[in-house]
Amino acid sequence: MRHGSIPGASGRVRPLTLLGDPVLHQPCAEVTDFGPPLARLVQDMFATMYAAQGVGLAANQVGEPLRLFVYDCEDDDDVRHVGHVVNPRLVEADGVVIRGPEGCLSLPGLEAGTPRFDHARVEGFDVTGAPVVIHGTGWFARCLQHECDHLEGRTYTDRVTGWRRRRVLRQAARAPWVKDAAARPGF
């Protein structure tokens, strides 16, 4: 394997934005420049995702309000999917709705049973502007839906209801990574 062929190998780890940061709670802007800065951002996002031991990462989770996410996630058949999508659109989410444990790098250490469809199709572009279509099933479908939610200004806590929502928001308010929960929106 030659140097640089591993996603993120040339990237730098960026700080993660956490629940309550305004950039996580507003829709992201379309990417219009497919030049070298975008390629660097993709590498940085892979490096950050791997450093945080995640399976997906949206650009707003590193403070960039752009429609872009990266992923390295297995589906329920243990098939590994690695890539990125620029200006993604969730064009299909269907099948069985499964409530499963879901966490987020912007809510470190927390998770809640979150309902998601077991099939998803995302259309968008790669870093060069070439069209891509990604189909996901099972765990990978959950990942695709989760990252697309981020780009619309939502976190998985917006999908949970009732006692599950109250519990995860209480846990988030008490989490050691929260500096001032009362001053942060979403709590």
Residue pairs with C-beta under 8 A, 6 or more apart in sequence:
3 9
4 10
7 42
7 43
7 46
7 70
7 72
7 82
7 84
8 43
8 44
8 45
8 46
8 47
8 48
8 49
8 50
9 43
9 47
10 43
11 40
11 42
11 43
11 44
11 45
11 46
11 47
11 48
12 44
12 47
13 44
13 47
13 48
13 51
14 44
14 45
14 47
14 48
14 62
14 63
15 62
15 63
16 48
16 52
16 61
16 62
16 105
16 106
16 108
17 23
17 24
17 60
17 61
17 62
17 63
17 106
18 24
18 106
18 107
18 108
18 177
18 178
19 104
19 106
19 107
19 155
19 157
19 172
19 178
19 184
19 186
19 187
20 178
20 181
20 184
20 185
20 186
20 187
21 63
21 106
21 184
22 185
23 60
23 63
23 64
23 65
24 60
24 61
24 106
24 150
24 153
24 155
25 153
25 185
25 186
26 65
26 153
27 151
27 152
27 153
28 58
28 59
28 60
28 65
28 66
28 67
28 68
28 150
28 151
28 152
28 153
29 65
29 66
29 67
30 66
30 67
30 87
31 38
31 66
31 67
31 68
31 86
31 87
31 125
34 86
34 125
34 127
34 128
34 129
38 68
38 86
38 127
39 127
41 59
41 62
41 64
41 66
41 68
42 68
42 70
42 84
42 127
44 62
45 57
45 59
45 62
45 68
45 69
45 70
45 84
46 57
46 70
46 72
46 84
48 57
48 62
49 55
49 56
49 57
49 70
49 72
49 105
50 72
52 105
52 108
54 105
55 71
55 72
55 73
55 74
55 143
56 69
56 70
56 71
56 72
56 73
56 143
56 144
56 146
56 147
57 69
57 70
57 71
57 105
57 147
58 68
58 69
58 147
58 150
58 151
59 65
59 66
59 67
59 68
59 69
59 151
60 66
60 150
60 151
60 153
61 105
61 106
61 150
67 86
67 87
67 88
67 124
67 151
68 84
68 85
68 86
68 87
68 88
68 151
69 84
69 85
69 88
69 147
69 148
69 150
69 151
70 83
70 84
71 81
71 82
71 83
71 84
71 85
71 140
71 143
71 144
71 147
72 80
72 81
72 82
73 80
73 81
73 136
73 139
73 140
73 143
74 80
74 81
74 139
74 140
75 81
75 136
75 137
75 138
75 139
75 140
75 141
76 137
76 138
76 139
76 140
77 137
77 138
79 140
81 134
81 136
81 140
83 126
83 132
83 134
84 126
84 127
85 122
85 124
85 125
85 126
85 132
85 134
86 124
86 125
86 126
86 127
86 129
87 124
87 125
88 122
88 123
88 124
88 147
88 148
88 151
89 122
89 123
89 124
89 148
90 120
90 121
90 122
90 144
90 145
90 148
91 121
91 122
91 123
92 119
92 120
92 121
93 116
93 117
93 119
93 120
93 121
93 141
93 145
94 117
94 119
95 117
95 118
95 119
95 137
95 141
96 117
96 118
97 115
97 116
97 117
97 118
98 115
98 116
98 117
98 118
98 142
99 113
99 114
99 115
99 116
100 113
100 114
100 116
100 142
101 111
101 112
101 113
101 114
102 111
102 112
102 113
102 114
102 116
102 142
102 146
102 156
103 109
103 110
103 111
103 156
104 110
104 146
104 155
104 156
106 155
107 155
107 156
107 157
107 168
107 172
107 175
108 175
108 177
109 175
110 168
110 171
110 172
110 175
111 168
112 156
112 157
112 160
112 164
112 165
112 167
112 168
113 160
113 164
114 142
114 156
114 159
114 160
115 159
116 141
116 142
116 145
116 146
116 159
117 141
117 145
118 137
118 138
118 141
119 135
119 136
119 137
119 141
120 135
120 136
120 140
120 141
120 144
120 145
121 133
121 134
121 135
121 136
122 133
122 134
122 136
122 144
122 148
123 131
123 132
123 133
123 134
124 131
124 132
124 134
125 131
125 132
126 132
134 144
136 142
136 143
136 144
146 156
149 155
149 156
149 158
149 159
155 186
157 165
157 168
157 169
157 172
157 186
160 168
169 186
169 187
172 178
172 181
172 187
173 181
173 187
174 181
178 184
181 187
